[in-house]
């Protein structure tokens, strides 16, 4: 699976890239059918927004496109939330595929 890391305003630090790859490695391990994982990081400069940092994850497969977006006080908090959301989507998708195959065999 190809991992693409983007940022709107500035360059992503190499240390943070390593953390992103480490956090998203679980997705790669549990869902090898995935083709690409795009991670977009941006920060709002509006003082009225309580959680200015946003992380968007887009996981594309042959038939499915999964997205998760989350906001947080820091990049790490937003990343944790987004990875949790995308993992839940992957589990649901795998469960749906598994049960549809079992139902076809029973019929």
C-alpha positions, 0 to 999 in steps of 0.5 A: 500500500502506498502512503501519501502524506500532504500538508497544506501550509508547511512541510511535514517533519520527518519525525512526524512522518515516522509517527504517521507510518507507525500509527497507520501500519495497523491498517496495512497489516489488517487490510492488505487490499488497500491501494493508497492511504492519503493523509492530509494535515492542516491547521486553521488560524482562526482563534474562534476554533477550539480545535484548530488542527485537522487530519484527513485520512482517505483509504482507497481500495479497488471497490471502496473509498473510506474517509475519516476526518478529525480535529484536535488540539495537536496533530497527534490528538487529531491523528489518533482520532482519525486512525481510530475512525478509519480502523472502525470503517475497515473492520465494518467493511471486512465484516460485511465482505466476510458475512456476504461470502458466508451467506453466498455459500449457504444458499 
